[in-house]
Amino acid sequence: MAETVALVSLGCAKNLVDSETMLGLLQQAGYDIVEDARRAEVIIVNTCAFIEPAVEEAIDALLDLADFKQDACRVLVCTGCLTQRYGKSLLNELPDVDAFVGPGSVGRIVEAVRGALAGQRPFLVDAPPYLQHAGTPRWRSGAEWSAYVKIADGCDHRCSYCLIPGLRGPYRSRPPEDVGAECAGLIAEGVKEICLIAQDTSAYGRDLEPRSSLADLLKGLDLDGYDGWVRVQYLHPAGITEELLETVANTPAVVPYFDIPLQHADREILRSMRRAGEAEEYLRLLERIRSAMPEAALRTTFIVGYPGESAEKFESLLEFVREARFDRVAVFTYWDEEGSASAELPGKVAPEEARERLDELMSVQAGVSLARNAWFVGRELRVLAESESEHGDGMVGRCYRDAPEVDGQVLVRGADGARARVEAGQFVQVTVTEALEYDLAGEALRRTSG
């Protein structure tokens, strides 16, 4: 009888693709995949170690799951960036973990599990050359109608606060025909939403021979007759070219959604972060996007409490947020990460002050978000239904403005408040009737696809 395997995936969508790849490889090798870790003989935790809270979450998960070794679990495996970041020191610090696999060794997960089951204690940390391809087996764990496609891994940027280049290696693009083949396969399976992801999707293709680009990749996808969405996430502001804007605007299946982590708007803070740009330049970029696509959804991420962020510099960030009118904003407080350049900088901001700034920025953005949402009242939106609402008063879904798990939702009701007759995984046309700070509500008009 085959051993059972469960996997806990921590961190971002890019990590989730690695998790699904490992499960696919294990299933191909004859292991049975189960979702309940209490039933698993092999438990894998695919970790994130980008910032200290992620490290703490990873270690807590490993320690908690180690208790399952008193029951069905025979082997506990730590994979991902925690292994890459802390190396063999983990062998002593986590004695209940039976195998360690770095992100460059994802393809060796079967070897690691077999070794651990045989009583060895594998420690596999290769330089990160690993990158999935269209033929790599994958056990998709999320909604059957939505899938992530990792078009590249690694990063060539050297932001002062970020450890990703050291954890994930240099930027490596998949060949465009390989990405196209994976997308075609997902479309054939009935996937309604394909999210293209990488550490920086806008850098796609620069390392290939012959050189390519994200615009070339999008134009090369076979989307004729595709009634779903292609969503691009994690764009660097410097990589948003006129060709890319034109391509998104002229490719119906590619939704006008621009996820552009800016991190800050003050010029001096950005230079300290080793990033180009400044508020006025960013505002011009946003205007270019909106000129090309007036209904474009704009999302960004900011770091508050970075060393040297004075009250005045923070106020300039608030003013930028008011003026930029982003649809969605995520905010993180700065963390000193051992090994990062920013950890050595003077001008530290107290954690309590950083948290207050996060709350203030989100309060400002809440007003902006409500005003942006109000613009859609009375308009029609196409919504991908996903689940019953918590209160049983309709279906909850997402429109083109909402990436999975990180953005808002749309509550879909039937006429006169009745339950909408739509199933999860279906598109439905909705008239927006109500705007909330982060979400919308509306009335279902008709189903647009199965």
C-alpha positions as CSV (number, residue, x, y, z in Angstrom):
1,M,0.0,0.0,0.0
2,A,1.4,3.4,-1.0
3,E,2.4,5.9,1.6
4,T,0.2,8.9,2.1
5,V,1.5,12.5,1.7
6,A,0.1,15.8,2.9
7,L,1.6,19.2,2.2
8,V,1.2,22.6,4.0
9,S,2.1,25.4,1.6
10,L,3.1,28.7,3.2
11,G,3.9,32.1,1.6
12,C,2.9,33.4,-1.8
13,A,1.4,31.9,-5.0
14,K,4.9,31.3,-6.4
15,N,5.5,29.0,-3.5
16,L,2.2,27.3,-4.1
17,V,3.3,26.3,-7.6
18,D,6.4,24.7,-6.1
19,S,4.1,22.9,-3.6
20,E,1.8,21.6,-6.3
21,T,4.8,20.5,-8.4
22,M,6.2,18.5,-5.5
23,L,2.8,16.8,-4.9
24,G,2.6,16.0,-8.7
25,L,6.0,14.4,-8.6
26,L,5.2,12.4,-5.6
27,Q,1.9,11.2,-7.0
28,Q,3.7,10.2,-10.2
29,A,6.1,8.2,-8.1
30,G,3.2,6.3,-6.5
31,Y,2.4,8.2,-3.3
32,D,-1.2,8.9,-2.3
33,I,-2.0,12.6,-1.8
34,V,-4.3,13.4,1.1
35,E,-5.5,16.8,2.3
36,D,-5.7,16.0,6.0
37,A,-2.3,16.0,7.6
38,R,-3.5,13.8,10.4
39,R,-4.0,10.9,7.9
40,A,-0.5,11.4,6.3
41,E,2.5,9.2,6.8
42,V,4.6,12.0,5.1
43,I,4.0,15.6,6.0
44,I,5.7,18.4,4.0
45,V,5.8,22.0,4.9
46,N,6.8,24.3,2.0
47,T,8.1,27.3,3.8
48,C,8.6,31.0,3.2
49,A,11.4,32.9,4.8
50,F,11.1,36.3,3.1
51,I,10.6,38.2,6.4
52,E,10.8,37.3,10.1
53,P,7.1,36.8,10.6
54,A,7.2,34.2,7.7
55,V,10.1,32.5,9.4
56,E,8.2,32.3,12.7
57,E,5.1,31.0,10.9
58,A,7.2,28.3,9.2
59,I,8.9,27.1,12.4
60,D,5.6,27.1,14.3
61,A,4.0,25.0,11.6
62,L,6.9,22.5,11.7
63,L,6.8,22.3,15.5
64,D,3.0,21.8,15.5
65,L,3.0,19.2,12.8
66,A,5.9,17.3,14.6
67,D,3.2,16.3,17.2
68,F,1.6,14.2,14.5
69,K,4.6,11.9,14.6
70,Q,2.9,10.3,17.6
71,D,0.1,9.1,15.3
72,A,0.2,8.3,11.6
73,C,3.1,10.5,10.5
74,R,6.5,8.8,10.0
75,V,8.4,11.6,8.2
76,L,8.3,15.4,8.5
77,V,9.9,17.3,5.6
78,C,10.9,21.0,5.5
79,T,11.1,22.4,1.9
80,G,11.4,25.9,0.5
81,C,13.2,29.1,1.5
82,L,13.7,28.3,5.2
83,T,16.0,25.5,4.2
84,Q,17.9,27.8,1.8
85,R,18.2,30.7,4.2
86,Y,19.4,28.9,7.3
87,G,21.1,25.9,5.8
88,K,22.4,23.0,7.9
89,S,21.9,24.9,11.2
90,L,18.4,23.6,10.9
91,L,19.6,20.1,11.4
92,N,20.2,20.9,15.1
93,E,17.5,23.4,15.6
94,L,14.7,21.2,14.2
95,P,15.5,17.7,15.4
96,D,12.0,16.4,14.6
97,V,12.4,17.2,10.9
98,D,13.5,14.2,8.8
99,A,14.5,15.9,5.5
100,F,15.3,19.3,4.2
101,V,14.8,20.5,0.6
102,G,15.8,23.9,-0.8
103,P,13.8,25.7,-3.6
104,G,16.5,24.6,-6.1
105,S,15.9,21.0,-5.3
106,V,12.1,20.8,-5.8
107,G,12.7,18.2,-8.5
108,R,14.4,16.0,-6.0
109,I,11.4,15.7,-3.5
110,V,10.8,12.0,-4.3
111,E,14.5,11.3,-3.5
112,A,14.2,13.2,-0.2
113,V,11.0,11.5,0.9
114,R,12.3,8.0,0.0
115,G,15.6,8.7,1.9
116,A,13.7,9.9,5.0
117,L,11.4,6.9,4.9
118,A,14.5,4.7,4.7
119,G,15.9,6.2,7.9
120,Q,18.3,8.7,6.3
121,R,18.1,12.4,6.9
122,P,18.5,14.0,3.4
123,F,19.6,17.6,3.1
124,L,19.2,18.8,-0.5
125,V,20.1,22.3,-1.3
126,D,21.1,22.8,-4.9
127,A,22.0,26.1,-6.5
128,P,18.6,27.1,-7.9
129,P,18.5,25.9,-11.5
130,Y,15.1,24.2,-11.1
131,L,12.2,25.5,-13.1
132,Q,8.9,23.8,-13.8
133,H,8.0,23.0,-17.4
134,A,4.8,22.2,-19.2
135,G,5.4,18.5,-18.8
136,T,6.1,18.6,-15.1
137,P,3.4,16.7,-13.2
138,R,1.3,18.9,-10.9
139,W,-1.3,18.2,-8.3
140,R,-3.4,21.4,-8.2
141,S,-4.7,22.2,-4.8
142,G,-6.9,25.2,-5.3
143,A,-10.2,25.9,-7.1
144,E,-10.4,23.8,-10.3
145,W,-11.4,26.9,-12.3
146,S,-8.3,29.0,-11.4
147,A,-4.6,28.2,-11.8
148,Y,-1.2,29.9,-11.4
149,V,1.4,29.6,-14.1
150,K,5.0,30.5,-13.0
151,I,6.6,32.0,-16.1
152,A,10.0,32.6,-14.4
153,D,11.8,32.2,-11.1
154,G,14.5,34.1,-9.3
155,C,15.3,37.8,-9.4
156,D,18.0,40.1,-10.7
157,H,17.0,43.2,-8.7
158,R,19.0,44.0,-5.6
159,C,16.5,45.8,-3.4
160,S,18.1,46.6,-0.1
161,Y,15.4,44.9,2.1
162,C,15.0,41.8,0.0
163,L,16.6,38.3,0.3
164,I,14.9,36.7,-2.7
165,P,18.0,36.8,-5.1
166,G,20.0,34.9,-2.5
167,L,17.1,32.4,-1.8
168,R,15.9,31.9,-5.3
169,G,18.9,32.7,-7.5
170,P,19.1,34.8,-10.7
171,Y,16.1,35.4,-12.9
172,R,15.3,32.5,-15.2
173,S,12.5,32.6,-17.8
174,R,10.7,29.6,-19.1
175,P,10.7,29.4,-23.0
176,P,7.6,31.0,-24.4
177,E,6.4,27.9,-26.2
178,D,6.6,26.0,-22.9
179,V,4.5,28.6,-21.1
180,G,2.1,28.5,-24.0
181,A,1.8,24.7,-23.8
182,E,1.0,24.8,-20.1
183,C,-1.6,27.5,-20.6
184,A,-3.1,25.5,-23.5
185,G,-3.3,22.4,-21.3
186,L,-5.1,24.3,-18.5
187,I,-7.6,25.8,-21.0
188,A,-8.3,22.3,-22.3
189,E,-9.0,21.2,-18.7
190,G,-11.6,24.0,-18.4
191,V,-9.7,26.4,-16.3
192,K,-11.4,29.8,-16.4
193,E,-8.6,32.0,-14.9
194,I,-4.9,31.7,-15.6
195,C,-2.7,33.9,-13.4
196,L,0.8,34.5,-14.7
197,I,3.3,35.0,-11.9
198,A,7.0,35.5,-11.2
199,Q,9.1,37.6,-8.9
200,D,8.9,40.2,-11.6
201,T,6.7,39.2,-14.6
202,S,7.7,42.4,-16.5
203,A,11.3,41.1,-16.7
204,Y,10.2,38.0,-18.6
205,G,12.3,36.9,-21.5
206,R,15.2,39.3,-21.1
207,D,17.5,36.3,-20.2
208,L,16.3,34.2,-23.1
209,E,18.1,33.6,-26.5
210,P,16.6,35.0,-28.6
211,R,15.4,37.7,-26.3
212,S,11.7,37.9,-25.6
213,S,9.3,40.0,-23.5
214,L,6.1,39.8,-21.5
215,A,4.3,41.4,-24.4
216,D,5.7,38.8,-26.8
217,L,4.6,36.0,-24.5
218,L,1.1,37.4,-24.2
219,K,0.8,37.8,-28.0
220,G,2.1,34.3,-28.5
221,L,-0.5,32.6,-26.3
222,D,-3.3,30.7,-28.2
223,L,-6.3,32.5,-26.7
224,D,-8.6,32.4,-29.7
225,G,-12.0,31.3,-28.5
226,Y,-10.9,31.4,-24.8
227,D,-13.8,32.7,-22.8
228,G,-11.8,33.0,-19.5
229,W,-9.3,35.4,-18.0
230,V,-5.5,35.7,-18.2
231,R,-4.2,37.8,-15.3
232,V,-0.7,39.1,-15.0
233,Q,0.7,39.7,-11.4
234,Y,3.8,41.2,-9.9
235,L,4.9,43.8,-12.5
236,H,7.9,46.0,-11.8
237,P,7.2,49.7,-12.7
238,A,10.3,49.9,-14.9
239,G,9.1,47.1,-17.1
240,I,5.7,48.5,-18.1
241,T,6.3,49.4,-21.7
242,E,4.0,50.9,-24.3
243,E,4.1,47.6,-26.1
244,L,2.9,45.8,-23.0
245,L,0.0,48.3,-22.5
246,E,-1.0,48.0,-26.1
247,T,-0.9,44.2,-25.9
248,V,-3.1,44.1,-22.8
249,A,-5.5,46.6,-24.2
250,N,-5.8,44.6,-27.5
251,T,-6.0,41.1,-26.1
252,P,-9.6,40.5,-24.8
253,A,-8.7,37.5,-22.6
254,V,-6.0,39.5,-20.7
255,V,-7.8,41.4,-18.0
256,P,-6.7,45.1,-17.5
257,Y,-5.3,44.4,-14.0
258,F,-1.9,45.9,-13.1
259,D,-0.3,44.7,-9.9
260,I,2.7,47.0,-9.5
261,P,4.5,46.8,-6.1
262,L,6.0,50.3,-5.7
263,Q,7.1,49.9,-2.1
264,H,7.2,53.7,-1.5
265,A,6.9,57.1,-3.2
266,D,9.5,59.2,-1.6
267,R,12.6,59.6,-3.8
268,E,15.2,59.3,-1.0
269,I,13.5,56.3,0.5
270,L,13.3,54.6,-2.9
271,R,17.0,55.2,-3.6
272,S,17.9,53.8,-0.2
273,M,15.8,50.8,-1.1
274,R,17.9,50.6,-4.3
275,R,14.9,51.3,-6.4
276,A,14.4,53.9,-9.1
277,G,11.3,56.1,-9.5
278,E,9.5,58.7,-7.4
279,A,6.0,60.0,-6.9
280,E,5.7,62.1,-10.0
281,E,7.1,59.4,-12.2
282,Y,4.8,56.9,-10.8
283,L,1.8,59.2,-11.3
284,R,2.7,59.6,-14.9
285,L,2.9,55.8,-15.2
286,L,-0.6,55.4,-13.7
287,E,-1.9,58.0,-16.1
288,R,-0.4,56.2,-19.1
289,I,-2.1,53.0,-18.0
290,R,-5.5,54.7,-17.5
291,S,-5.2,56.5,-20.8
292,A,-4.7,53.2,-22.6
293,M,-7.4,51.4,-20.5
294,P,-9.7,53.7,-18.5
295,E,-11.2,50.8,-16.5
296,A,-7.8,49.4,-15.6
297,A,-7.5,48.0,-12.0
298,L,-4.4,49.2,-10.3
299,R,-2.9,47.4,-7.3
300,T,0.3,48.1,-5.4
301,T,2.3,47.3,-2.2
302,F,4.0,49.6,0.2
303,I,6.5,49.2,3.0
304,V,6.2,51.6,5.9
305,G,8.7,52.2,8.7
306,Y,11.7,51.8,6.5
307,P,14.9,53.2,8.0
308,G,15.0,57.0,7.4
309,E,11.2,57.3,6.9
310,S,10.6,60.5,8.7
311,A,7.1,61.8,9.5
312,E,7.4,64.1,6.5
313,K,8.4,61.3,4.2
314,F,5.5,59.2,5.4
315,E,3.1,62.1,4.9
316,S,4.3,62.4,1.3
317,L,3.5,58.7,0.9
318,L,0.0,59.4,2.2
319,E,-0.5,62.3,-0.2
320,F,0.7,60.0,-3.1
321,V,-1.9,57.4,-2.1
322,R,-4.6,60.0,-2.2
323,E,-3.6,61.3,-5.6
324,A,-2.8,57.9,-7.2
325,R,-6.3,56.4,-6.5
326,F,-5.3,52.8,-6.4
327,D,-8.0,50.2,-6.5
328,R,-6.1,47.9,-4.1
329,V,-3.2,48.5,-1.7
330,A,-1.3,46.1,0.5
331,V,0.9,47.5,3.3
332,F,3.7,45.8,5.3
333,T,5.8,47.2,8.1
334,Y,9.5,47.1,7.5
335,W,11.5,44.3,9.2
336,D,15.3,44.2,9.6
337,E,16.4,41.0,7.9
338,E,19.8,39.6,8.8
339,G,21.9,39.6,5.6
340,S,20.0,42.4,3.9
341,A,21.7,45.8,3.2
342,S,18.9,47.8,4.8
343,A,19.5,46.1,8.2
344,E,22.7,48.1,8.5
345,L,21.0,51.5,7.9
346,P,20.6,54.2,10.5
347,G,17.3,56.0,11.3
348,K,15.3,53.0,12.5
349,V,11.6,53.5,13.0
350,A,10.1,52.1,16.2
351,P,7.9,49.0,15.5
352,E,5.0,50.7,17.2
353,E,5.3,53.8,15.0
354,A,5.5,51.6,11.9
355,R,2.3,49.8,12.9
356,E,0.5,53.2,13.4
357,R,1.7,54.3,10.0
358,L,0.4,51.1,8.5
359,D,-3.0,51.7,10.1
360,E,-3.1,55.3,9.0
361,L,-2.2,54.5,5.4
362,M,-4.8,51.7,5.2
363,S,-7.4,54.2,6.6
364,V,-6.6,56.6,3.9
365,Q,-6.7,53.9,1.3
366,A,-10.1,52.7,2.6
367,G,-11.6,56.0,1.6
368,V,-9.9,55.9,-1.8
369,S,-11.1,52.3,-2.3
370,L,-14.7,53.1,-1.4
371,A,-14.7,56.0,-3.9
372,R,-13.2,53.7,-6.6
373,N,-15.8,51.0,-5.9
374,A,-18.6,53.6,-6.0
375,W,-17.7,54.3,-9.6
376,F,-19.0,50.8,-10.5
377,V,-22.5,51.2,-9.0
378,G,-25.0,50.9,-11.8
379,R,-22.5,49.3,-14.1
380,E,-22.3,45.7,-15.3
381,L,-19.4,43.5,-14.4
382,R,-18.5,39.9,-15.3
383,V,-18.0,37.9,-12.1
384,L,-16.5,34.5,-11.6
385,A,-18.6,32.9,-8.9
386,E,-16.7,30.9,-6.3
387,S,-18.6,30.0,-3.1
388,E,-21.7,30.6,-1.0
389,S,-21.6,33.7,1.1
390,E,-21.0,33.3,4.8
391,H,-24.6,34.4,5.5
392,G,-26.2,32.4,2.8
393,D,-27.6,35.4,1.0
394,G,-25.8,34.9,-2.3
395,M,-22.7,33.7,-4.1
396,V,-19.3,35.3,-3.6
397,G,-17.1,35.8,-6.6
398,R,-14.5,38.0,-8.1
399,C,-14.4,40.5,-11.1
400,Y,-11.4,41.4,-13.2
401,R,-10.3,43.8,-10.5
402,D,-9.8,41.0,-8.0
403,A,-6.9,38.5,-8.0
404,P,-7.4,35.3,-6.0
405,E,-7.0,35.6,-2.2
406,V,-5.5,39.1,-2.1
407,D,-8.2,41.5,-3.4
408,G,-11.9,42.2,-2.9
409,Q,-15.0,40.2,-3.7
410,V,-18.4,40.6,-5.3
411,L,-21.5,39.4,-3.5
412,V,-24.0,38.2,-6.1
413,R,-27.7,38.0,-5.3
414,G,-30.6,37.1,-7.5
415,A,-33.4,39.6,-8.4
416,D,-35.1,41.2,-5.4
417,G,-32.6,39.7,-3.0
418,A,-33.3,36.1,-4.0
419,R,-30.5,33.6,-4.2
420,A,-28.6,33.8,-7.4
421,R,-28.9,30.7,-9.6
422,V,-25.2,30.4,-10.4
423,E,-22.7,27.7,-9.5
424,A,-19.1,27.9,-8.4
425,G,-16.8,28.2,-11.4
426,Q,-19.3,29.9,-13.6
427,F,-19.1,33.4,-15.0
428,V,-22.2,35.6,-14.4
429,Q,-23.0,39.1,-15.6
430,V,-23.8,41.3,-12.6
431,T,-25.3,44.8,-12.2
432,V,-23.5,46.4,-9.3
433,T,-25.9,47.8,-6.7
434,E,-23.7,48.5,-3.7
435,A,-20.1,49.6,-3.0
436,L,-18.3,48.8,0.2
437,E,-14.8,49.8,1.2
438,Y,-13.2,46.7,-0.4
439,D,-16.1,44.7,-1.9
440,L,-19.0,45.1,-4.2
441,A,-22.5,43.7,-4.2
442,G,-24.8,43.2,-7.2
443,E,-27.7,41.5,-8.9
444,A,-27.1,38.6,-11.2
445,L,-28.4,39.2,-14.8
446,R,-27.3,36.1,-16.6
447,R,-24.7,33.3,-16.7
448,T,-22.1,34.0,-19.4
449,S,-20.3,30.6,-19.5
450,G,-20.1,27.2,-17.8
